[in-house]
Amino acid sequence: MTRAPAIDKLPDNGVRPLGALVPAQLRRWAEQAGHEFREIRFNAGADKKAVLRAIAQALAFPAWFGANLDALYDSLTDLPDGEAPGAARGWVIVLGSLPATPHLDAETRSALLDVFRDAADDFAARGVGLRVFYA
C-alpha cells in the first residue's frame, strides 16, 4: 500500500496563512507529489510594483507581464498544469514576508491575495492544485 504524499492532506486549492507550516517542509511535500514549489521573499519596504515583479520573476512570467493585478491573474492562470506534457501536477507557492507597510497597505495586500484565490478557483475547475501560503 502506497502512502499519499503529505501535501494531499492539505486542501487542494486556496490561499491561507503559513502559520506553523515551514517552507522547507512544504517544498519536500510538493516534490514528493510532483508539484512545483516556489518560495517568494519580498524586501521589507517593497511596494506593489516590487512585489508583483518578484512574483513574476519567481514564476517565470512572460516578458509582457504588466505588473498589475489583472496581468497577475492572467499569468497565474497560464502557469503550466498537469495537462501539459512534463508539467507539474500542481503548484505550491509561499509568499514569504509579504510586506505590511504604507507602500503595501492592507487593502492592496488583500487585493493581491484575492487574485491568488481567484487563480486557485480557476485551477480547481481544471482539477489542478494551487496552494498558496503567505506570511
N, CA, C and O atoms as CSV, one atom per row, in Angstrom:
chain,resi,resn,atom,element,x,y,z
A,1,MET,N,N,0.838,-1.169,0.000
A,1,MET,CA,C,0.000,0.000,0.000
A,1,MET,C,C,0.892,1.244,0.000
A,1,MET,O,O,1.779,1.385,0.842
A,2,THR,N,N,0.645,2.136,-0.950
A,2,THR,CA,C,1.428,3.348,-1.079
A,2,THR,C,C,0.780,4.466,-0.268
A,2,THR,O,O,-0.430,4.680,-0.343
A,3,ARG,N,N,1.598,5.177,0.506
A,3,ARG,CA,C,1.075,6.301,1.284
A,3,ARG,C,C,0.892,7.512,0.397
A,3,ARG,O,O,1.705,7.768,-0.491
A,4,ALA,N,N,-0.167,8.251,0.632
A,4,ALA,CA,C,-0.396,9.501,-0.098
A,4,ALA,C,C,0.633,10.522,0.373
A,4,ALA,O,O,0.983,10.551,1.553
A,5,PRO,N,N,1.122,11.367,-0.549
A,5,PRO,CA,C,2.049,12.420,-0.126
A,5,PRO,C,C,1.380,13.326,0.910
A,5,PRO,O,O,0.172,13.554,0.858
A,6,ALA,N,N,2.166,13.832,1.836
A,6,ALA,CA,C,1.634,14.677,2.916
A,6,ALA,C,C,0.908,15.904,2.379
A,6,ALA,O,O,-0.020,16.402,3.016
A,7,ILE,N,N,1.321,16.395,1.217
A,7,ILE,CA,C,0.674,17.576,0.641
A,7,ILE,C,C,-0.805,17.303,0.387
A,7,ILE,O,O,-1.621,18.225,0.394
A,8,ASP,N,N,-1.147,16.041,0.162
A,8,ASP,CA,C,-2.536,15.681,-0.105
A,8,ASP,C,C,-3.438,15.855,1.120
A,8,ASP,O,O,-4.662,15.821,0.996
A,9,LYS,N,N,-2.848,16.038,2.287
A,9,LYS,CA,C,-3.641,16.267,3.498
A,9,LYS,C,C,-4.080,17.725,3.603
A,9,LYS,O,O,-4.933,18.066,4.423
A,10,LEU,N,N,-3.493,18.581,2.770
A,10,LEU,CA,C,-3.879,19.990,2.739
A,10,LEU,C,C,-4.931,20.181,1.652
A,10,LEU,O,O,-4.935,19.444,0.666
A,11,PRO,N,N,-5.824,21.157,1.814
A,11,PRO,CA,C,-6.802,21.420,0.743
A,11,PRO,C,C,-6.094,21.672,-0.589
A,11,PRO,O,O,-5.036,22.300,-0.630
A,12,ASP,N,N,-6.684,21.179,-1.670
A,12,ASP,CA,C,-6.076,21.280,-2.998
A,12,ASP,C,C,-5.881,22.708,-3.474
A,12,ASP,O,O,-4.860,23.026,-4.084
A,13,ASN,N,N,-6.827,23.551,-3.209
A,13,ASN,CA,C,-6.794,24.902,-3.759
A,13,ASN,C,C,-7.161,25.888,-2.666
A,13,ASN,O,O,-8.090,25.673,-1.887
A,14,GLY,N,N,-6.410,26.968,-2.632
A,14,GLY,CA,C,-6.730,28.001,-1.668
A,14,GLY,C,C,-5.530,28.834,-1.297
A,14,GLY,O,O,-4.396,28.551,-1.685
A,15,VAL,N,N,-5.814,29.867,-0.536
A,15,VAL,CA,C,-4.817,30.811,-0.064
A,15,VAL,C,C,-4.999,30.910,1.435
A,15,VAL,O,O,-6.091,31.212,1.918
A,16,ARG,N,N,-3.924,30.653,2.177
A,16,ARG,CA,C,-4.036,30.665,3.628
A,16,ARG,C,C,-2.725,31.106,4.268
A,16,ARG,O,O,-1.663,31.024,3.650
A,17,PRO,N,N,-2.807,31.575,5.517
A,17,PRO,CA,C,-1.576,31.942,6.222
A,17,PRO,C,C,-0.661,30.730,6.377
A,17,PRO,O,O,-1.127,29.595,6.488
A,18,LEU,N,N,0.604,30.979,6.383
A,18,LEU,CA,C,1.595,29.915,6.535
A,18,LEU,C,C,1.467,29.260,7.906
A,18,LEU,O,O,1.619,28.046,8.037
A,19,GLY,N,N,1.189,30.065,8.919
A,19,GLY,CA,C,1.004,29.519,10.266
A,19,GLY,C,C,2.210,28.724,10.716
A,19,GLY,O,O,3.342,29.194,10.607
A,20,ALA,N,N,1.977,27.524,11.221
A,20,ALA,CA,C,3.049,26.681,11.750
A,20,ALA,C,C,3.766,25.882,10.669
A,20,ALA,O,O,4.759,25.208,10.946
A,21,LEU,N,N,3.265,25.956,9.439
A,21,LEU,CA,C,3.933,25.227,8.359
A,21,LEU,C,C,5.279,25.872,8.053
A,21,LEU,O,O,5.447,27.084,8.193
A,22,VAL,N,N,6.222,25.059,7.640
A,22,VAL,CA,C,7.574,25.527,7.345
A,22,VAL,C,C,7.808,25.376,5.843
A,22,VAL,O,O,7.549,24.308,5.287
A,23,PRO,N,N,8.296,26.435,5.171
A,23,PRO,CA,C,8.509,26.338,3.723
A,23,PRO,C,C,9.348,25.130,3.287
A,23,PRO,O,O,9.059,24.524,2.255
A,24,ALA,N,N,10.371,24.778,4.052
A,24,ALA,CA,C,11.208,23.629,3.669
A,24,ALA,C,C,10.388,22.337,3.654
A,24,ALA,O,O,10.576,21.490,2.781
A,25,GLN,N,N,9.492,22.192,4.609
A,25,GLN,CA,C,8.631,21.006,4.647
A,25,GLN,C,C,7.642,21.028,3.476
A,25,GLN,O,O,7.413,20.001,2.837
A,26,LEU,N,N,7.059,22.190,3.198
A,26,LEU,CA,C,6.161,22.299,2.052
A,26,LEU,C,C,6.884,21.956,0.756
A,26,LEU,O,O,6.317,21.313,-0.126
A,27,ARG,N,N,8.145,22.390,0.644
A,27,ARG,CA,C,8.951,22.053,-0.543
A,27,ARG,C,C,9.090,20.543,-0.674
A,27,ARG,O,O,8.889,19.997,-1.760
A,28,ARG,N,N,9.429,19.861,0.412
A,28,ARG,CA,C,9.585,18.394,0.362
A,28,ARG,C,C,8.270,17.730,-0.040
A,28,ARG,O,O,8.245,16.843,-0.893
A,29,TRP,N,N,7.177,18.172,0.585
A,29,TRP,CA,C,5.874,17.586,0.266
A,29,TRP,C,C,5.523,17.810,-1.200
A,29,TRP,O,O,5.036,16.899,-1.869
A,30,ALA,N,N,5.764,19.007,-1.696
A,30,ALA,CA,C,5.460,19.319,-3.097
A,30,ALA,C,C,6.281,18.435,-4.025
A,30,ALA,O,O,5.751,17.877,-4.985
A,31,GLU,N,N,7.561,18.308,-3.743
A,31,GLU,CA,C,8.426,17.479,-4.590
A,31,GLU,C,C,7.980,16.023,-4.583
A,31,GLU,O,O,7.981,15.370,-5.627
A,32,GLN,N,N,7.598,15.506,-3.408
A,32,GLN,CA,C,7.134,14.119,-3.309
A,32,GLN,C,C,5.875,13.883,-4.145
A,32,GLN,O,O,5.652,12.782,-4.650
A,33,ALA,N,N,5.062,14.919,-4.285
A,33,ALA,CA,C,3.795,14.788,-5.012
A,33,ALA,C,C,3.913,15.196,-6.478
A,33,ALA,O,O,2.928,15.126,-7.213
A,34,GLY,N,N,5.099,15.622,-6.917
A,34,GLY,CA,C,5.265,16.047,-8.308
A,34,GLY,C,C,4.704,17.430,-8.580
A,34,GLY,O,O,4.330,17.737,-9.712
A,35,HIS,N,N,4.642,18.269,-7.550
A,35,HIS,CA,C,4.139,19.632,-7.689
A,35,HIS,C,C,5.312,20.605,-7.788
A,35,HIS,O,O,6.395,20.349,-7.261
A,36,GLU,N,N,5.083,21.707,-8.460
A,36,GLU,CA,C,6.068,22.789,-8.497
A,36,GLU,C,C,6.003,23.537,-7.179
A,36,GLU,O,O,4.924,23.739,-6.623
A,37,PHE,N,N,7.157,23.946,-6.682
A,37,PHE,CA,C,7.222,24.720,-5.450
A,37,PHE,C,C,7.983,26.004,-5.730
A,37,PHE,O,O,9.049,25.985,-6.346
A,38,ARG,N,N,7.429,27.116,-5.274
A,38,ARG,CA,C,8.118,28.398,-5.382
A,38,ARG,C,C,7.953,29.139,-4.056
A,38,ARG,O,O,6.842,29.293,-3.548
A,39,GLU,N,N,9.076,29.592,-3.509
A,39,GLU,CA,C,9.036,30.463,-2.336
A,39,GLU,C,C,9.496,31.834,-2.789
A,39,GLU,O,O,10.575,31.982,-3.363
A,40,ILE,N,N,8.681,32.821,-2.529
A,40,ILE,CA,C,8.968,34.177,-2.971
A,40,ILE,C,C,9.142,35.042,-1.733
A,40,ILE,O,O,8.233,35.160,-0.912
A,41,ARG,N,N,10.301,35.637,-1.608
A,41,ARG,CA,C,10.590,36.531,-0.479
A,41,ARG,C,C,10.587,37.960,-0.985
A,41,ARG,O,O,10.995,38.236,-2.113
A,42,PHE,N,N,10.124,38.864,-0.137
A,42,PHE,CA,C,9.998,40.263,-0.509
A,42,PHE,C,C,10.836,41.135,0.411
A,42,PHE,O,O,11.033,40.811,1.582
A,43,ASN,N,N,11.324,42.240,-0.125
A,43,ASN,CA,C,12.020,43.228,0.696
A,43,ASN,C,C,11.012,43.877,1.630
A,43,ASN,O,O,9.849,44.056,1.267
A,44,ALA,N,N,11.454,44.230,2.830
A,44,ALA,CA,C,10.567,44.787,3.846
A,44,ALA,C,C,9.836,46.036,3.369
A,44,ALA,O,O,8.677,46.238,3.731
A,45,GLY,N,N,10.472,46.865,2.580
A,45,GLY,CA,C,9.850,48.109,2.126
A,45,GLY,C,C,9.258,48.032,0.739
A,45,GLY,O,O,8.985,49.064,0.127
A,46,ALA,N,N,9.053,46.826,0.228
A,46,ALA,CA,C,8.580,46.660,-1.143
A,46,ALA,C,C,7.196,47.263,-1.338
A,46,ALA,O,O,6.323,47.143,-0.479
A,47,ASP,N,N,7.012,47.911,-2.478
A,47,ASP,CA,C,5.696,48.420,-2.840
A,47,ASP,C,C,5.016,47.406,-3.765
A,47,ASP,O,O,5.565,46.341,-4.049
A,48,LYS,N,N,3.833,47.751,-4.219
A,48,LYS,CA,C,3.042,46.840,-5.054
A,48,LYS,C,C,3.803,46.407,-6.299
A,48,LYS,O,O,3.829,45.219,-6.621
A,49,LYS,N,N,4.419,47.342,-7.001
A,49,LYS,CA,C,5.157,47.001,-8.232
A,49,LYS,C,C,6.313,46.055,-7.929
A,49,LYS,O,O,6.532,45.097,-8.670
A,50,ALA,N,N,7.055,46.309,-6.852
A,50,ALA,CA,C,8.184,45.449,-6.495
A,50,ALA,C,C,7.704,44.044,-6.131
A,50,ALA,O,O,8.342,43.055,-6.491
A,51,VAL,N,N,6.578,43.958,-5.415
A,51,VAL,CA,C,6.008,42.651,-5.065
A,51,VAL,C,C,5.597,41.906,-6.331
A,51,VAL,O,O,5.891,40.720,-6.477
A,52,LEU,N,N,4.921,42.592,-7.239
A,52,LEU,CA,C,4.485,41.951,-8.487
A,52,LEU,C,C,5.682,41.520,-9.335
A,52,LEU,O,O,5.646,40.457,-9.956
A,53,ARG,N,N,6.724,42.321,-9.366
A,53,ARG,CA,C,7.929,41.937,-10.128
A,53,ARG,C,C,8.600,40.710,-9.518
A,53,ARG,O,O,9.058,39.828,-10.244
A,54,ALA,N,N,8.662,40.651,-8.187
A,54,ALA,CA,C,9.264,39.484,-7.529
A,54,ALA,C,C,8.465,38.218,-7.839
A,54,ALA,O,O,9.044,37.159,-8.083
A,55,ILE,N,N,7.141,38.329,-7.828
A,55,ILE,CA,C,6.292,37.184,-8.174
A,55,ILE,C,C,6.538,36.775,-9.622
A,55,ILE,O,O,6.690,35.591,-9.923
A,56,ALA,N,N,6.576,37.749,-10.503
A,56,ALA,CA,C,6.792,37.472,-11.930
A,56,ALA,C,C,8.121,36.768,-12.161
A,56,ALA,O,O,8.197,35.824,-12.947
A,57,GLN,N,N,9.156,37.217,-11.487
A,57,GLN,CA,C,10.469,36.604,-11.656
A,57,GLN,C,C,10.480,35.168,-11.125
A,57,GLN,O,O,10.985,34.261,-11.786
A,58,ALA,N,N,9.922,34.971,-9.933
A,58,ALA,CA,C,9.928,33.646,-9.320
A,58,ALA,C,C,9.117,32.629,-10.112
A,58,ALA,O,O,9.450,31.444,-10.131
A,59,LEU,N,N,8.052,33.090,-10.766
A,59,LEU,CA,C,7.176,32.177,-11.504
A,59,LEU,C,C,7.453,32.186,-13.002
A,59,LEU,O,O,6.721,31.575,-13.781
A,60,ALA,N,N,8.521,32.888,-13.401
A,60,ALA,CA,C,8.945,32.946,-14.808
A,60,ALA,C,C,7.815,33.384,-15.727
A,60,ALA,O,O,7.547,32.760,-16.754
A,61,PHE,N,N,7.154,34.480,-15.334
A,61,PHE,CA,C,6.112,35.031,-16.187
A,61,PHE,C,C,6.731,35.562,-17.475
A,61,PHE,O,O,7.923,35.865,-17.513
A,62,PRO,N,N,5.932,35.673,-18.522
A,62,PRO,CA,C,6.461,36.161,-19.809
A,62,PRO,C,C,6.882,37.632,-19.742
A,62,PRO,O,O,6.490,38.365,-18.834
A,63,ALA,N,N,7.667,38.034,-20.699
A,63,ALA,CA,C,8.198,39.406,-20.741
A,63,ALA,C,C,7.080,40.444,-20.802
A,63,ALA,O,O,7.269,41.576,-20.357
A,64,TRP,N,N,5.931,40.081,-21.340
A,64,TRP,CA,C,4.837,41.049,-21.474
A,64,TRP,C,C,4.119,41.336,-20.157
A,64,TRP,O,O,3.232,42.189,-20.118
A,65,PHE,N,N,4.483,40.644,-19.083
A,65,PHE,CA,C,3.799,40.831,-17.797
A,65,PHE,C,C,3.773,42.305,-17.435
A,65,PHE,O,O,4.818,42.954,-17.399
A,66,GLY,N,N,2.583,42.841,-17.165
A,66,GLY,CA,C,2.394,44.266,-16.972
A,66,GLY,C,C,2.485,44.761,-15.545
A,66,GLY,O,O,2.243,45.943,-15.302
A,67,ALA,N,N,2.822,43.913,-14.592
A,67,ALA,CA,C,2.980,44.303,-13.190
A,67,ALA,C,C,1.737,45.011,-12.645
A,67,ALA,O,O,1.827,46.050,-11.991
A,68,ASN,N,N,0.573,44.417,-12.935
A,68,ASN,CA,C,-0.673,44.875,-12.324
A,68,ASN,C,C,-1.492,43.630,-11.963
A,68,ASN,O,O,-1.138,42.521,-12.361
A,69,LEU,N,N,-2.554,43.804,-11.231
A,69,LEU,CA,C,-3.303,42.654,-10.729
A,69,LEU,C,C,-4.001,41.864,-11.829
A,69,LEU,O,O,-4.120,40.644,-11.721
A,70,ASP,N,N,-4.463,42.526,-12.881
A,70,ASP,CA,C,-5.080,41.805,-13.999
A,70,ASP,C,C,-4.049,40.917,-14.687
A,70,ASP,O,O,-4.328,39.760,-15.004
A,71,ALA,N,N,-2.872,41.458,-14.913
A,71,ALA,CA,C,-1.800,40.671,-15.548
A,71,ALA,C,C,-1.364,39.529,-14.631
A,71,ALA,O,O,-1.011,38.450,-15.108
A,72,LEU,N,N,-1.386,39.761,-13.321
A,72,LEU,CA,C,-1.043,38.697,-12.379
A,72,LEU,C,C,-2.012,37.533,-12.531
A,72,LEU,O,O,-1.589,36.380,-12.617
A,73,TYR,N,N,-3.306,37.824,-12.564
A,73,TYR,CA,C,-4.293,36.755,-12.724
A,73,TYR,C,C,-4.074,36.011,-14.048
A,73,TYR,O,O,-4.053,34.781,-14.080
A,74,ASP,N,N,-3.914,36.760,-15.124
A,74,ASP,CA,C,-3.716,36.133,-16.431
A,74,ASP,C,C,-2.491,35.226,-16.426
A,74,ASP,O,O,-2.534,34.113,-16.950
A,75,SER,N,N,-1.405,35.703,-15.836
A,75,SER,CA,C,-0.165,34.926,-15.837
A,75,SER,C,C,-0.255,33.724,-14.903
A,75,SER,O,O,0.270,32.656,-15.219
A,76,LEU,N,N,-0.910,33.884,-13.763
A,76,LEU,CA,C,-1.090,32.744,-12.860
A,76,LEU,C,C,-1.894,31.640,-13.530
A,76,LEU,O,O,-1.533,30.465,-13.454
A,77,THR,N,N,-2.987,32.021,-14.185
A,77,THR,CA,C,-3.842,31.001,-14.796
A,77,THR,C,C,-3.227,30.409,-16.057
A,77,THR,O,O,-3.720,29.411,-16.581
A,78,ASP,N,N,-2.156,31.018,-16.543
A,78,ASP,CA,C,-1.422,30.456,-17.679
A,78,ASP,C,C,-0.271,29.555,-17.256
A,78,ASP,O,O,0.409,28.985,-18.109
A,79,LEU,N,N,-0.037,29.414,-15.933
A,79,LEU,CA,C,1.043,28.532,-15.489
A,79,LEU,C,C,0.776,27.123,-16.002
A,79,LEU,O,O,-0.370,26.672,-16.023
A,80,PRO,N,N,1.829,26.431,-16.415
A,80,PRO,CA,C,1.618,25.072,-16.919
A,80,PRO,C,C,1.072,24.169,-15.817
A,80,PRO,O,O,1.533,24.199,-14.676
A,81,ASP,N,N,0.081,23.368,-16.190
A,81,ASP,CA,C,-0.515,22.474,-15.206
A,81,ASP,C,C,-0.381,21.034,-15.663
A,81,ASP,O,O,0.306,20.740,-16.642
A,82,GLY,N,N,-1.031,20.160,-14.960
A,82,GLY,CA,C,-0.912,18.731,-15.199
A,82,GLY,C,C,-1.294,18.271,-16.588
A,82,GLY,O,O,-0.980,17.143,-16.967
A,83,GLU,N,N,-1.969,19.121,-17.364
A,83,GLU,CA,C,-2.380,18.707,-18.708
A,83,GLU,C,C,-1.248,18.836,-19.729
A,83,GLU,O,O,-1.238,18.124,-20.732
A,84,ALA,N,N,-0.301,19.732,-19.483
A,84,ALA,CA,C,0.799,19.945,-20.424
A,84,ALA,C,C,1.850,18.854,-20.231
A,84,ALA,O,O,2.113,18.441,-19.102
A,85,PRO,N,N,2.458,18.379,-21.335
A,85,PRO,CA,C,3.493,17.350,-21.210
A,85,PRO,C,C,4.638,17.834,-20.313
A,85,PRO,O,O,5.176,18.924,-20.507
A,86,GLY,N,N,4.994,17.012,-19.339
A,86,GLY,CA,C,6.095,17.339,-18.444
A,86,GLY,C,C,5.769,18.391,-17.399
A,86,GLY,O,O,6.648,18.791,-16.636
A,87,ALA,N,N,4.534,18.843,-17.348
A,87,ALA,CA,C,4.157,19.892,-16.390
A,87,ALA,C,C,3.899,19.288,-15.016
A,87,ALA,O,O,3.648,18.092,-14.871
A,88,ALA,N,N,3.969,20.149,-14.028
A,88,ALA,CA,C,3.715,19.721,-12.656
A,88,ALA,C,C,2.247,19.359,-12.476
A,88,ALA,O,O,1.381,19.855,-13.197
A,89,ARG,N,N,1.980,18.494,-11.511
A,89,ARG,CA,C,0.601,18.102,-11.201
A,89,ARG,C,C,-0.112,19.162,-10.386
A,89,ARG,O,O,-1.330,19.101,-10.216
A,90,GLY,N,N,0.630,20.128,-9.884
A,90,GLY,CA,C,0.047,21.189,-9.077
A,90,GLY,C,C,1.129,22.180,-8.682
A,90,GLY,O,O,2.299,22.015,-9.029
A,91,TRP,N,N,0.727,23.198,-7.961
A,91,TRP,CA,C,1.640,24.269,-7.551
A,91,TRP,C,C,1.496,24.538,-6.068
A,91,TRP,O,O,0.391,24.518,-5.526
A,92,VAL,N,N,2.626,24.791,-5.414
A,92,VAL,CA,C,2.666,25.259,-4.035
A,92,VAL,C,C,3.503,26.530,-4.059
A,92,VAL,O,O,4.675,26.504,-4.437
A,93,ILE,N,N,2.900,27.637,-3.656
A,93,ILE,CA,C,3.578,28.932,-3.677
A,93,ILE,C,C,3.559,29.510,-2.268
A,93,ILE,O,O,2.508,29.600,-1.632
A,94,VAL,N,N,4.729,29.897,-1.794
A,94,VAL,CA,C,4.848,30.536,-0.485
A,94,VAL,C,C,5.243,31.990,-0.707
A,94,VAL,O,O,6.292,32.288,-1.278
A,95,LEU,N,N,4.388,32.879,-0.247
A,95,LEU,CA,C,4.667,34.314,-0.288
A,95,LEU,C,C,5.235,34.672,1.077
A,95,LEU,O,O,4.501,35.037,1.996
A,96,GLY,N,N,6.554,34.562,1.193
A,96,GLY,CA,C,7.200,34.778,2.476
A,96,GLY,C,C,7.462,36.246,2.735
A,96,GLY,O,O,7.869,36.980,1.834
A,97,SER,N,N,7.234,36.669,3.944
A,97,SER,CA,C,7.497,38.052,4.358
A,97,SER,C,C,6.780,39.064,3.477
A,97,SER,O,O,7.368,40.070,3.080
A,98,LEU,N,N,5.530,38.806,3.172
A,98,LEU,CA,C,4.744,39.757,2.388
A,98,LEU,C,C,4.632,41.046,3.188
A,98,LEU,O,O,4.073,41.046,4.285
A,99,PRO,N,N,5.157,42.146,2.652
A,99,PRO,CA,C,5.224,43.381,3.446
A,99,PRO,C,C,3.854,43.896,3.867
A,99,PRO,O,O,2.862,43.738,3.155
A,100,ALA,N,N,3.829,44.508,5.028
A,100,ALA,CA,C,2.649,45.218,5.522
A,100,ALA,C,C,3.135,46.605,5.919
A,100,ALA,O,O,3.392,46.877,7.092
A,101,THR,N,N,3.255,47.467,4.930
A,101,THR,CA,C,3.816,48.802,5.131
A,101,THR,C,C,2.926,49.817,4.419
A,101,THR,O,O,1.997,49.434,3.707
A,102,PRO,N,N,3.199,51.091,4.602
A,102,PRO,CA,C,2.441,52.090,3.842
A,102,PRO,C,C,2.597,51.904,2.326
A,102,PRO,O,O,1.730,52.314,1.554
A,103,HIS,N,N,3.697,51.289,1.911
A,103,HIS,CA,C,3.925,51.047,0.484
A,103,HIS,C,C,3.080,49.876,-0.036
A,103,HIS,O,O,2.820,49.769,-1.235
A,104,LEU,N,N,2.665,49.019,0.868
A,104,LEU,CA,C,1.808,47.886,0.513
A,104,LEU,C,C,0.785,47.750,1.649
A,104,LEU,O,O,0.934,46.918,2.543
A,105,ASP,N,N,-0.241,48.577,1.590
A,105,ASP,CA,C,-1.212,48.643,2.670
A,105,ASP,C,C,-2.117,47.415,2.693
A,105,ASP,O,O,-2.078,46.577,1.793
A,106,ALA,N,N,-2.930,47.329,3.738
A,106,ALA,CA,C,-3.797,46.164,3.946
A,106,ALA,C,C,-4.747,45.941,2.776
A,106,ALA,O,O,-4.995,44.797,2.396
A,107,GLU,N,N,-5.274,46.998,2.208
A,107,GLU,CA,C,-6.201,46.865,1.073
A,107,GLU,C,C,-5.494,46.272,-0.149
A,107,GLU,O,O,-6.050,45.416,-0.837
A,108,THR,N,N,-4.287,46.722,-0.410
A,108,THR,CA,C,-3.521,46.215,-1.552
A,108,THR,C,C,-3.119,44.762,-1.326
A,108,THR,O,O,-3.190,43.943,-2.243
A,109,ARG,N,N,-2.692,44.441,-0.092
A,109,ARG,CA,C,-2.350,43.043,0.240
A,109,ARG,C,C,-3.567,42.146,0.034
A,109,ARG,O,O,-3.460,41.061,-0.539
A,110,SER,N,N,-4.713,42.604,0.503
A,110,SER,CA,C,-5.941,41.830,0.366
A,110,SER,C,C,-6.296,41.606,-1.103
A,110,SER,O,O,-6.675,40.501,-1.490
A,111,ALA,N,N,-6.176,42.643,-1.912
A,111,ALA,CA,C,-6.467,42.520,-3.348
A,111,ALA,C,C,-5.502,41.538,-4.008
A,111,ALA,O,O,-5.907,40.747,-4.861
A,112,LEU,N,N,-4.241,41.584,-3.621
A,112,LEU,CA,C,-3.237,40.665,-4.165
A,112,LEU,C,C,-3.597,39.219,-3.820
A,112,LEU,O,O,-3.569,38.343,-4.685
A,113,LEU,N,N,-3.934,38.978,-2.564
A,113,LEU,CA,C,-4.309,37.626,-2.148
A,113,LEU,C,C,-5.601,37.175,-2.817
A,113,LEU,O,O,-5.762,35.989,-3.106
A,114,ASP,N,N,-6.529,38.107,-3.069
A,114,ASP,CA,C,-7.758,37.768,-3.791
A,114,ASP,C,C,-7.463,37.284,-5.208
A,114,ASP,O,O,-8.145,36.392,-5.712
A,115,VAL,N,N,-6.461,37.859,-5.847
A,115,VAL,CA,C,-6.076,37.398,-7.190
A,115,VAL,C,C,-5.602,35.950,-7.115
A,115,VAL,O,O,-5.955,35.135,-7.967
A,116,PHE,N,N,-4.806,35.630,-6.101
A,116,PHE,CA,C,-4.365,34.238,-5.937
A,116,PHE,C,C,-5.556,33.329,-5.643
A,116,PHE,O,O,-5.586,32.193,-6.116
A,117,ARG,N,N,-6.534,33.801,-4.875
A,117,ARG,CA,C,-7.737,32.995,-4.607
A,117,ARG,C,C,-8.515,32.729,-5.895
A,117,ARG,O,O,-8.972,31.611,-6.135
A,118,ASP,N,N,-8.661,33.767,-6.717
A,118,ASP,CA,C,-9.364,33.595,-7.992
A,118,ASP,C,C,-8.624,32.609,-8.895
A,118,ASP,O,O,-9.242,31.784,-9.568
A,119,ALA,N,N,-7.300,32.702,-8.902
A,119,ALA,CA,C,-6.500,31.764,-9.707
A,119,ALA,C,C,-6.647,30.341,-9.162
A,119,ALA,O,O,-6.713,29.385,-9.935
A,120,ALA,N,N,-6.698,30.197,-7.833
A,120,ALA,CA,C,-6.882,28.868,-7.243
A,120,ALA,C,C,-8.224,28.276,-7.657
A,120,ALA,O,O,-8.323,27.073,-7.896
A,121,ASP,N,N,-9.257,29.113,-7.745
A,121,ASP,CA,C,-10.561,28.642,-8.221
A,121,ASP,C,C,-10.470,28.165,-9.670
A,121,ASP,O,O,-11.067,27.152,-10.035
A,122,ASP,N,N,-9.720,28.901,-10.492
A,122,ASP,CA,C,-9.523,28.512,-11.891
A,122,ASP,C,C,-8.803,27.159,-11.962
A,122,ASP,O,O,-9.188,26.289,-12.743
A,123,PHE,N,N,-7.772,26.990,-11.154
A,123,PHE,CA,C,-7.043,25.718,-11.138
A,123,PHE,C,C,-7.954,24.591,-10.667
A,123,PHE,O,O,-7.912,23.488,-11.212
A,124,ALA,N,N,-8.777,24.863,-9.659
A,124,ALA,CA,C,-9.686,23.838,-9.140
A,124,ALA,C,C,-10.640,23.357,-10.234
A,124,ALA,O,O,-10.934,22.165,-10.329
A,125,ALA,N,N,-11.116,24.283,-11.051
A,125,ALA,CA,C,-12.022,23.912,-12.147
A,125,ALA,C,C,-11.344,22.987,-13.147
A,125,ALA,O,O,-12.007,22.209,-13.833
A,126,ARG,N,N,-10.011,23.075,-13.228
A,126,ARG,CA,C,-9.242,22.205,-14.124
A,126,ARG,C,C,-8.754,20.942,-13.424
A,126,ARG,O,O,-8.131,20.082,-14.047
A,127,GLY,N,N,-9.040,20.833,-12.127
A,127,GLY,CA,C,-8.602,19.654,-11.376
A,127,GLY,C,C,-7.128,19.679,-11.026
A,127,GLY,O,O,-6.511,18.626,-10.860
A,128,VAL,N,N,-6.556,20.868,-10.913
A,128,VAL,CA,C,-5.133,21.029,-10.602
A,128,VAL,C,C,-5.023,21.811,-9.303
A,128,VAL,O,O,-5.740,22.790,-9.098
A,129,GLY,N,N,-4.127,21.380,-8.427
A,129,GLY,CA,C,-3.947,22.054,-7.150
A,129,GLY,C,C,-3.133,23.328,-7.274
A,129,GLY,O,O,-2.109,23.358,-7.956
A,130,LEU,N,N,-3.589,24.370,-6.619
A,130,LEU,CA,C,-2.817,25.595,-6.446
A,130,LEU,C,C,-2.974,25.981,-4.986
A,130,LEU,O,O,-4.019,26.475,-4.562
A,131,ARG,N,N,-1.911,25.743,-4.223
A,131,ARG,CA,C,-1.901,26.037,-2.796
A,131,ARG,C,C,-0.966,27.221,-2.581
A,131,ARG,O,O,0.210,27.169,-2.941
A,132,VAL,N,N,-1.498,28.285,-1.994
A,132,VAL,CA,C,-0.716,29.494,-1.755
A,132,VAL,C,C,-0.721,29.764,-0.259
A,132,VAL,O,O,-1.771,29.790,0.382
A,133,PHE,N,N,0.483,29.965,0.286
A,133,PHE,CA,C,0.649,30.271,1.703
A,133,PHE,C,C,1.353,31.623,1.808
A,133,PHE,O,O,2.233,31.933,1.004
A,134,TYR,N,N,0.970,32.413,2.785
A,134,TYR,CA,C,1.617,33.711,2.951
A,134,TYR,C,C,1.977,33.945,4.410
A,134,TYR,O,O,1.338,33.434,5.331
A,135,ALA,N,N,3.025,34.738,4.578
A,135,ALA,CA,C,3.484,35.092,5.932
A,135,ALA,C,C,3.602,36.596,6.014
A,135,ALA,O,O,3.973,37.130,7.059
